[in-house]
């Protein structure tokens, strides 16, 4: 029997604020899933793709037009990082962990193995 590389977890987000930091397709994919939850969502992106900006607007997602900071993370329950830049992902993950948050970093396996 094959072993899982990753272990899927469930996290109670009902009524809690979840932050997604990213500007492109990976951030959009995370928000498409999260919008189906009962979380209060915040997108953090200085210059999001047109599709991401439209989705956030239509879905009523709060949008912080700037960079991720400790102030933005205050009161959040969970942080998703999806910048598609490994160095930036690592920097933002460290910021989230310093704020005491569970952090999930989206990984583009196709890009990683190329």
N, C-alpha and C positions, 0 to 999 in steps of 0.2 A: 504494500500500500504506500503510495507516494506521501511524503510529508509536506505540509504547508510551508511555504516560505514566509507568508504573512498570516497572522491570525486575525480574522474579522471580529470586531468588537461592537457592541451596542452602547450608546451613550445617551442618557436622558437629557434632551435639550428642550423639552416643553417649557415655553415661557422664558427661556434663557437666551442670552445674546451669544451668537456665534459669529466670529469674524472670519472673513475670507480675504486674504491678501493676494492679489494677482491682477493681471491685466489682459490675459488672453484666453485661449481655448480651455486650458486646464481649469482656470478659475470659473469659467462659464459652466463647465461640466459639474464642478462641485456645487455651484449654486443651483443648477437644475435639479440635483438630488436633494439638496437641503431645503429648497423652497417647498418641498412636499412634507417637511417636518413641521413641528409646532414651534420651532426656534424663531427668535427675532434676529434677522440677519443684517450684517453690516459688511459691505464691500469696501475694501481699502485699495484704491488705485488712483495714481496720478493721471495716467493717460490710458484708460481702458480701450480695448477694441470696440468698434462700433456695435458689434453684436452683444458684447458684455454690457456695455452702457445701456443699450436698449432693453435687454432682459432685466437689468436691475430696475430701470425706470418703470417698466410695465408691471413688474412683480412687486413693486412697492418696497424694494430693498433699500435700506439706508445706505448712503454712499458718502464715504469720507474721501474727499478729493485731495489726497496728500500721501505722505508716507506713514508707515506703521510706526507707532510710538507707544510708550508706556501709558500715556493718557488715553489713547484710542482703545487700549486693551483693558482699561479699568472697568470692572464689572462684567467682563466677558467670561463665558464658561468654557470656551473651546476655540482654538485657532487652527484654521486651515491655511496652508501656504501653497500657492500655485503660481509662482512667478516665471517658471520655466528657465530659471537661471540658478545653477547649483550654488554659487557663492552667495547670491542674494537670499536664496532659500535658507542656507545655513545661518546667515546673519539674523534673519527674521525669526528663525526657530530659536536661536539663543535668546532673543528679546522676549519671545513668548514664554519660554521656560523660566526666564528670570522673573517674569510676572506671575509665575506659579500656575500656568495654564497647561493643559494637555495640548500637544501640538501634533498636527498631522501634516506631513509634507507630501504633496503630489509628486510622483516620480514618473517621468516619461521613459519607460523601458526601451522604446524604439530608439530614442535619442541616446540613451546610455549605452546600448550595445552597438551603435553605429560606429 
